[in-house]
Structure formats: C-alpha cells, structure tokens
C-alpha cells in the first residue's frame, strides 16, 4: 500500500503544483493512511434506506 500511496502523493502533488519535499513524505504518507483508515470506517457504516439527513441547527 505504501507504494501506491507514494504514487498518489506524486500525482496529486504534480496536479496541484505543490512540491512535497522528501523529508516530509513520511509525514504526508502517515497522514494519508490515517485519513483513509477513518474514511473506510465511515464508508463501511451501514445506514438504512429510510435514513434522512439531519436538519440544520444554528446557534
């Protein structure tokens, strides 16, 4: 997975014209791994078809 994340980081960095220094790559990869792990938890949470979005509350 690390190799594919490195490829993704390279592609996004190029697309955004945002260089990522070699020293920051491990931190960027670690952050991306955590973000993807949390996103997977949200994605795997099953909701019934009847689920409605919550109303908007303002203070």
Protein Blocks (a to p, Z undefined) as FASTA:
>chain_A
ZZmmmmmmmmmmmmnopacdfklmmmmmmmmmmmmmmmmmmmmpccdfklccdddddZZ
